[in-house]
């Protein structure tokens, strides 16, 4: 939408009302409904009004703080839950969120509570190892055939000139393992 098609109304009042609603609920859709605005107005303002983006980012920070405060409340103070027996409320208990507490600890003390496992995929090393294993198997098979004894694991050896490789010859096993691995 171009600036020529923009509504000729006082947008600052509408923007402030939207931003207040957004800071209270954290949802663009709900804030637009509460402010009685089209949700696309927010996206248009982001695109076209250079003063709106910083104010919206400040509202996002307030939303993030509100969500963090709620997470702390649920993790530390707990949530009151009804205890039911045969469909009737017989009491109440406090339920705490261990997972929220864990996330808050990681956020506030990452050096102490961060995940310590790291995965390092060294693809070149794996490929080198495969190549070395394959070369070793081929050398062992060639040595067997060059000695004229065939593969030592089998007694019924065919003529190597025919190009037949027995199933349990190191060369054949190596090719099968490489296909599986």
C-alpha positions as CSV (number, residue, x, y, z in Angstrom):
1,X,0.0,0.0,0.0
2,X,1.5,3.4,-0.9
3,X,1.4,6.5,1.2
4,X,-1.1,8.0,-1.1
5,X,-3.6,5.3,-0.2
6,X,-2.9,5.6,3.6
7,X,-5.9,6.7,5.6
8,X,-5.9,10.5,6.4
9,X,-6.6,10.0,10.1
10,X,-4.5,10.7,13.2
11,X,-2.6,7.4,13.3
12,X,-0.6,8.2,16.4
13,X,-3.6,7.8,18.7
14,X,-4.5,4.5,17.0
15,X,-0.9,3.3,17.2
16,X,-0.7,4.1,20.9
17,X,-4.0,2.3,21.6
18,X,-2.8,-0.7,19.6
19,X,0.6,-0.7,21.4
20,X,-1.0,-0.6,24.8
21,X,-3.3,-3.5,23.9
22,X,-0.3,-5.4,22.5
23,X,1.8,-4.9,25.6
24,X,-1.1,-6.2,27.7
25,X,-1.7,-9.4,25.7
26,X,1.3,-10.1,23.5
27,X,-0.8,-11.0,20.4
28,X,-1.1,-8.8,17.3
29,X,-4.5,-10.2,16.5
30,X,-5.9,-9.8,19.9
31,X,-4.4,-6.3,20.2
32,X,-5.9,-5.2,16.9
33,X,-9.4,-6.5,17.9
34,X,-9.1,-4.8,21.3
35,X,-8.0,-1.5,19.6
36,X,-10.8,-1.9,17.0
37,X,-8.3,-1.8,14.2
38,X,-7.5,-4.0,11.2
39,X,-4.5,-6.1,12.0
40,X,-2.9,-5.1,8.7
41,X,-2.6,-1.6,10.0
42,X,0.2,-2.8,12.3
43,X,2.1,-4.3,9.4
44,X,1.6,-1.2,7.3
45,X,2.9,1.0,10.2
46,X,5.9,-1.2,10.5
47,X,6.7,-0.9,6.9
48,X,5.8,2.8,6.3
49,X,6.2,4.7,9.6
50,X,9.9,5.0,10.8
51,X,8.8,6.1,14.3
52,X,6.5,3.1,14.9
53,X,9.0,0.2,14.8
54,X,11.1,1.4,17.8
55,X,7.8,1.9,19.8
56,X,6.6,-1.6,18.8
57,X,10.0,-3.1,19.8
58,X,9.7,-1.5,23.2
59,X,6.2,-3.0,23.5
60,X,7.7,-6.4,22.6
61,X,10.3,-6.0,25.4
62,X,7.4,-5.3,27.8
63,X,5.6,-8.4,26.6
64,X,8.8,-10.5,27.1
65,X,9.2,-9.2,30.6
66,X,5.5,-9.9,31.3
67,X,5.9,-13.5,30.1
68,X,9.1,-14.0,32.1
69,X,7.3,-12.7,35.2
70,X,4.5,-15.2,34.7
71,X,7.1,-18.0,34.2
72,X,8.7,-17.0,37.5
73,X,5.4,-17.0,39.2
74,X,4.4,-20.4,38.0
75,X,7.9,-21.9,38.7
76,X,8.4,-20.3,42.1
77,X,4.9,-19.6,43.5
78,X,3.1,-22.3,41.7
79,X,-0.5,-22.5,40.4
80,X,-3.5,-23.5,42.5
81,X,-5.1,-26.6,41.1
82,X,-8.3,-28.3,42.2
83,X,-8.2,-31.8,43.6
84,X,-11.2,-33.8,42.5
85,X,-12.7,-37.0,43.9
86,X,-15.7,-38.6,42.1
87,X,-16.2,-35.4,40.1
88,X,-16.3,-33.1,43.1
89,X,-13.7,-30.6,44.3
90,X,-12.3,-31.9,47.7
91,X,-9.4,-29.5,48.0
92,X,-6.7,-27.6,46.4
93,X,-3.0,-28.1,45.9
94,X,-0.1,-26.0,44.6
95,X,1.5,-27.2,41.3
96,X,5.0,-26.0,40.4
97,X,6.7,-26.1,37.0
98,X,10.1,-27.7,37.2
99,X,10.6,-27.2,33.5
100,X,9.9,-23.4,33.7
101,X,12.4,-23.3,36.6
102,X,15.0,-25.1,34.6
103,X,14.5,-22.7,31.7
104,X,14.8,-19.7,33.9
105,X,18.0,-21.0,35.5
106,X,19.5,-21.5,32.1
107,X,18.5,-18.0,31.0
108,X,19.8,-16.2,34.1
109,X,23.0,-18.3,34.7
110,X,23.9,-19.9,31.4
111,X,27.6,-20.5,32.4
112,X,26.3,-22.7,35.3
113,X,23.2,-24.4,33.8
114,X,23.8,-24.5,30.1
115,X,23.8,-27.7,28.2
116,X,27.3,-29.1,28.1
117,X,27.1,-31.7,25.4
118,X,28.4,-30.6,22.0
119,X,28.2,-32.5,18.8
120,X,31.0,-32.1,16.4
121,X,30.4,-33.9,13.1
122,X,33.8,-34.3,11.4
123,X,32.7,-35.5,8.0
124,X,36.2,-35.6,6.4
125,X,37.5,-37.8,9.2
126,X,34.7,-40.3,8.7
127,X,35.3,-40.4,5.0
128,X,39.1,-40.8,5.5
129,X,38.4,-43.7,7.8
130,X,36.1,-45.4,5.3
131,X,38.6,-44.9,2.5
132,X,41.4,-46.4,4.7
133,X,39.3,-49.4,5.6
134,X,38.3,-50.0,2.0
135,X,42.0,-49.8,0.9
136,X,43.0,-52.2,3.6
137,X,40.4,-54.7,2.6
138,X,41.4,-54.5,-1.1
139,X,45.1,-55.0,-0.1
140,X,44.2,-58.1,1.9
141,X,42.1,-59.5,-0.9
142,X,44.8,-58.8,-3.5
143,X,47.4,-60.5,-1.3
144,X,45.2,-63.6,-1.0
145,X,44.7,-63.7,-4.8
146,X,48.4,-63.0,-5.6
147,X,49.6,-65.9,-3.5
148,X,47.3,-68.1,-5.5
149,X,45.6,-69.5,-2.4
150,X,42.5,-67.5,-2.8
151,X,40.6,-66.3,0.2
152,X,42.0,-68.1,3.3
153,X,38.5,-68.5,4.8
154,X,37.3,-70.8,2.1
155,X,38.6,-74.1,0.8
156,X,36.4,-74.3,-2.4
157,X,38.2,-71.5,-4.4
158,X,37.3,-70.9,-8.0
159,X,39.9,-69.7,-10.6
160,X,40.8,-66.0,-9.9
161,X,41.1,-65.4,-13.6
162,X,37.4,-65.8,-13.9
163,X,36.9,-62.7,-11.7
164,X,34.8,-64.5,-9.1
165,X,35.0,-63.3,-5.5
166,X,33.8,-65.6,-2.8
167,X,31.1,-64.1,-0.5
168,X,33.3,-64.1,2.6
169,X,36.4,-62.8,1.0
170,X,37.6,-59.5,2.7
171,X,37.0,-57.5,-0.5
172,X,33.4,-58.7,-0.8
173,X,32.7,-58.2,2.9
174,X,34.2,-54.7,2.8
175,X,32.0,-53.7,-0.1
176,X,28.9,-55.1,1.6
177,X,29.8,-53.3,4.9
178,X,30.4,-50.0,3.0
179,X,27.0,-50.3,1.4
180,X,25.3,-50.9,4.8
181,X,27.3,-48.3,6.7
